[in-house]
Amino acid sequence: MSRATNTPARLARKRRLLKFAKGNWGARRRQYKVMKETVHRGWQYAYAHRRLRRRDFRRLWILRINAACRARGTMYSRLIHGLKQAGIVLDRKSLSELAIHDPKAFDQVVAAIQN
C-alpha cells in the first residue's frame, strides 16, 4: 500500500508560479522556495506601485498645469481656486491635456477664472 500524496495539485501550484517567475535569473527562476518568495514579493511591489502610480500621475499633472499657468501670468493655486469659485468642473488630468494639446482652450479657462 502506498501513501497518499497530493502530487497533481502540488505540481499545478508549482507550474502556476513558474509562469510568474519567467524572466528571473538563476535560483529565482529554478528553485521553488526562492521562486515563491520572489514572486510573492513581486506581487506586493506591484500592489503598492499601482497606488503610487496614481500619486505620480497627479503630481505630473499639477506640475504641467502650474507651468502652463505661470506662462500665462498666474499660479496653479489661484487657477484651482478660481475654477471652484466659477463652478467649472475640470479635473487635473483634463486640465493638463488642455495645457499641452489645446493651449487656446486653456487660455480661455485662465481668462474665465480671471474675470
PAZAPA-4460 file (N, C-alpha, C; in steps of 0.05 Angstrom, whole numbers, plus 32768, in hexadecimal, padded with zeros to 4 digits):
% residues 115
    n_x    n_y    n_z   ca_x   ca_y   ca_z    c_x    c_y    c_z   seq   type   mol
   8011   7FE8   8000   8000   8000   8000   8012   8019   8000     1      M     A
   800B   802C   7FEF   801B   8044   7FED   800D   805B   7FFC     2      S     A
   801E   806D   8004   8012   8084   8013   8005   8098   7FFF     3      R     A
   7FF2   80A6   8009   7FE4   80B9   7FF8   7FF4   80D3   7FF6     4      A     A
   7FF8   80DD   7FDE   8006   80F6   7FDA   7FF3   8108   7FCA     5      T     A
   7FFA   8121   7FCA   7FE9   8135   7FBC   7FF8   813F   7FA4     6      N     A
   8005   812D   7F96   8017   8134   7F80   800B   8146   7F6B     7      T     A
   7FF3   813F   7F60   7FE9   8150   7F4A   7FE4   816D   7F52     8      P     A
   7FD9   8171   7F6A   7FD4   818C   7F73   7FEE   819B   7F79     9      A     A
   8002   818C   7F85   801B   8198   7F8B   802A   81A1   7F72    10      R     A
   8029   8190   7F5D   8036   8197   7F44   8027   81AE   7F36    11      L     A
   800D   81AF   7F39   7FFE   81C5   7F2C   8005   81DF   7F39    12      A     A
   8008   81DF   7F54   8010   81F7   7F62   802C   8200   7F59    13      R     A
   803E   81ED   7F56   8059   81F3   7F4E   805A   81FE   7F32    14      K     A
   804B   81F2   7F20   804A   81FB   7F04   803E   8217   7F02    15      R     A
   802A   821D   7F12   801D   8237   7F12   8032   824C   7F1B    16      R     A
   8041   8246   7F2F   8056   8259   7F38   806C   825C   7F23    17      L     A
   8073   8246   7F16   8088   8246   7F01   8081   825B   7EEC    18      L     A
   8068   825D   7EE5   8060   8271   7ED0   8067   828D   7EDA    19      K     A
   8062   8293   7EF4   8067   82AD   7EFE   8084   82B3   7F02    20      F     A
   8095   829E   7F05   80B1   82A1   7F0A   80C1   82A4   7EF0    21      A     A
   80B3   82A4   7EDA   80C1   82A6   7EC0   80CF   82C1   7EBF    22      K     A
   80E8   82C1   7EB5   80F7   82D9   7EB3   810A   82DD   7ECB    23      G     A
   8106   82CD   7EE0   8119   82CF   7EF6   8132   82BF   7EEF    24      N     A
   8147   82C3   7EFF   8161   82B8   7EF9   8169   82A4   7F0E    25      W     A
   8174   828E   7F05   8180   827A   7F17   816C   826D   7F2A    26      G     A
   8172   826C   7F44   8161   825E   7F57   8146   826B   7F5A    27      A     A
   8144   8285   7F53   812A   8293   7F55   8116   8287   7F41    28      R     A
   8120   8279   7F2D   810E   826D   7F1A   810C   824F   7F1E    29      R     A
   8121   8242   7F29   8123   8225   7F29   811B   8218   7F43    30      R     A
   8124   8223   7F59   811F   8216   7F73   8104   8220   7F7E    31      Q     A
   80F3   820C   7F85   80D7   8212   7F8C   80D6   8226   7FA3    32      Y     A
   80E5   8221   7FB9   80E3   8232   7FD0   80EB   824F   7FCA    33      K     A
   8101   8252   7FBC   810B   826D   7FB6   80F7   827A   7FA2    34      V     A
   80EE   826A   7F8E   80DC   8275   7F7A   80C2   827F   7F88    35      M     A
   80B8   826F   7F9B   809F   8277   7FA8   80A2   8291   7FB7    36      K     A
   80B8   8294   7FC5   80BD   82AD   7FD4   80BF   82C5   7FC1    37      E     A
   80CD   82C1   7FAB   80D1   82D6   7F97   80B7   82DF   7F8B    38      T     A
   80A7   82CB   7F83   808E   82D1   7F75   807B   82DF   7F89    39      V     A
   8079   82D6   7FA1   8067   82E2   7FB5   8070   82FF   7FBB    40      H     A
   808A   8303   7FBD   8094   831E   7FC2   808E   8330   7FAA    41      R     A
   8090   8325   7F92   808A   8334   7F7A   806C   833C   7F7A    42      G     A
   805B   832A   7F83   803E   8331   7F84   803A   8348   7F98    43      W     A
   8049   8347   7FAF   8046   835D   7FC2   804E   8378   7FB7    44      Q     A
   8065   8377   7FA8   806E   8390   7F9C   805A   839A   7F87    45      Y     A
   804F   8387   7F77   803C   838E   7F63   8024   839C   7F6F    46      A     A
   801A   8391   7F85   8003   839C   7F93   8009   83B8   7F9D    47      Y     A
   8020   83BC   7FA9   8027   83D6   7FB4   802B   83EA   7F9E    48      A     A
   8037   83E2   7F88   803E   83F5   7F73   8026   83FC   7F62    49      H     A
   8011   83EB   7F62   7FF9   83F3   7F55   7FED   840C   7F62    50      R     A
   7FF0   840E   7F7C   7FE7   8426   7F8B   7FFA   843D   7F87    51      R     A
   8014   8438   7F87   8028   844D   7F83   8026   8459   7F67    52      L     A
   801E   8449   7F53   801C   8453   7F38   8007   8469   7F37    53      R     A
   7FF1   8466   7F45   7FDC   847B   7F46   7FE7   8494   7F52    54      R     A
   7FF6   8492   7F67   8002   84A9   7F74   8015   84B7   7F61    55      R     A
   8026   84A7   7F54   803A   84B3   7F42   802C   84C2   7F2B    56      D     A
   8017   84B6   7F20   8009   84C4   7F0A   7FFD   84DE   7F13    57      F     A
   7FF1   84DE   7F2B   7FE5   84F6   7F35   7FFA   850C   7F38    58      R     A
   8012   8505   7F43   8028   8518   7F45   8030   8523   7F2A    59      R     A
   8032   8511   7F16   803A   8519   7EFB   8026   852D   7EF0    60      L     A
   800C   8527   7EF3   7FF7   8539   7EE8   7FF9   8554   7EF5    61      W     A
   7FFC   8555   7F10   7FFE   856E   7F1E   8016   857E   7F14    62      I     A
   802C   8570   7F10   8045   857D   7F07   8040   858A   7EEC    63      L     A
   8033   857C   7ED9   802E   8586   7EBF   801A   859E   7EBF    64      R     A
   8005   859B   7ED0   7FF2   85B1   7ED2   7FFF   85CA   7EDD    65      I     A
   8010   85C6   7EF1   801E   85DD   7EFE   8030   85EB   7EEA    66      N     A
   803E   85DB   7ED9   8050   85E7   7EC5   8040   85F7   7EB1    67      A     A
   8029   85EC   7EA8   8018   85FA   7E95   800C   8613   7EA1    68      A     A
   8004   8612   7EBB   7FF9   8629   7EC9   800E   863F   7ECA    69      C     A
   8026   8639   7ED2   803A   864D   7ED6   8042   865A   7EBB    70      R     A
   8040   864B   7EA5   8044   8656   7E8B   802F   866B   7E84    71      A     A
   8018   8669   7E91   8001   867B   7E8C   7FFE   8690   7EA3    72      R     A
   8011   8691   7EB5   8011   86A6   7EC9   8000   86A0   7EE2    73      G     A
   7FFB   8687   7EE8   7FEC   8681   7F00   7FFA   8669   7F0D    74      T     A
   7FEE   8660   7F24   7FFA   8649   7F32   7FE5   8632   7F33    75      M     A
   7FF0   861B   7F37   7FDF   8603   7F38   7FC9   8605   7F4D    76      Y     A
   7FD1   860E   7F65   7FBE   860F   7F7B   7FA7   8623   7F75    77      S     A
   7FAE   8639   7F68   7F9A   864D   7F60   7F87   8641   7F4B    78      R     A
   7F93   8632   7F38   7F82   8625   7F23   7F6E   8612   7F30    79      L     A
   7F77   8601   7F41   7F65   85ED   7F4E   7F50   85FB   7F5E    80      I     A
   7F58   860F   7F6D   7F45   861E   7F7D   7F30   862C   7F6C    81      H     A
   7F3A   8638   7F56   7F28   8646   7F44   7F15   8633   7F36    82      G     A
   7F1E   861B   7F2F   7F0C   8607   7F23   7EF6   85FF   7F36    83      L     A
   7EFD   85FC   7F4F   7EE8   85F5   7F63   7ED4   860C   7F67    84      K     A
   7EDF   8624   7F67   7ECD   863C   7F6A   7EBA   863F   7F52    85      Q     A
   7EC5   863A   7F3A   7EB5   863D   7F22   7EA3   8625   7F1C    86      A     A
   7EA6   8610   7F2C   7E96   85F8   7F28   7E9D   85E8   7F0F    87      G     A
   7EB6   85EB   7F06   7EC0   85DB   7EEF   7ECB   85C1   7EFA    88      I     A
   7EBF   85AB   7EF0   7EC8   8590   7EFA   7EDA   8584   7EE6    89      V     A
   7EF4   8587   7EEA   7F09   857B   7ED9   7F1D   856D   7EEC    90      L     A
   7F23   8554   7EE7   7F37   8547   7EF8   7F53   854E   7EEE    91      D     A
   7F67   8547   7EFE   7F82   854E   7EF8   7F8C   8541   7EDF    92      R     A
   7F83   8528   7EDA   7F8C   851A   7EC2   7F83   8529   7EA9    93      K     A
   7F6A   8531   7EA8   7F5F   853E   7E90   7F6B   855A   7E8D    94      S     A
   7F70   8568   7EA4   7F7E   8582   7EA2   7F9A   857F   7E97    95      L     A
   7FA8   856A   7E9F   7FC3   8565   7E95   7FC2   8560   7E77    96      S     A
   7FAF   8550   7E6E   7FAC   854A   7E52   7FA6   8563   7E42    97      E     A
   7F94   8574   7E4D   7F8E   858D   7E40   7FA7   859E   7E3D    98      L     A
   7FB6   85A0   7E52   7FCE   85B1   7E52   7FE2   85A8   7E3D    99      A     A
   7FE4   858E   7E39   7FF7   8583   7E25   7FEC   8584   7E09   100      I     A
   7FD4   857A   7E05   7FCA   8575   7DEA   7FB8   858B   7DDF   101      H     A
   7FAC   859B   7DF0   7F9A   85B0   7DE7   7F9F   85C9   7DF7   102      D     A
   7FB5   85D7   7DF2   7FBC   85EF   7E02   7FA6   8605   7E01   103      P     A
   7F98   8607   7DEA   7F84   861C   7DE8   7F6D   8617   7DFB   104      K     A
   7F65   85FE   7DFE   7F50   85F7   7E11   7F59   85FC   7E2D   105      A     A
   7F73   85F6   7E33   7F7E   85FC   7E4E   7F7E   861A   7E53   106      F     A
   7F85   8629   7E3E   7F84   8647   7E41   7F68   8650   7E49   107      D     A
   7F54   8644   7E3D   7F38   864B   7E43   7F31   8644   7E60   108      Q     A
   7F3B   862D   7E6A   7F36   8625   7E85   7F43   8639   7E98   109      V     A
   7F5C   8641   7E92   7F6A   8654   7EA3   7F5C   866F   7EA2   110      V     A
   7F52   8677   7E8B   7F44   8691   7E89   7F2A   8690   7E98   111      A     A
   7F1D   8679   7E99   7F03   8676   7EA7   7F07   8679   7EC5   112      A     A
   7F1D   8670   7ED0   7F22   8672   7EEC   7F2C   868D   7EF4   113      I     A
   7F38   869C   7EE1   7F42   86B6   7EE8   7F2C   86CB   7EE8   114      Q     A
   7F15   86C5   7EDC   7EFF   86D8   7EDC   7EEF   86D7   7EF5   115      N     A
***
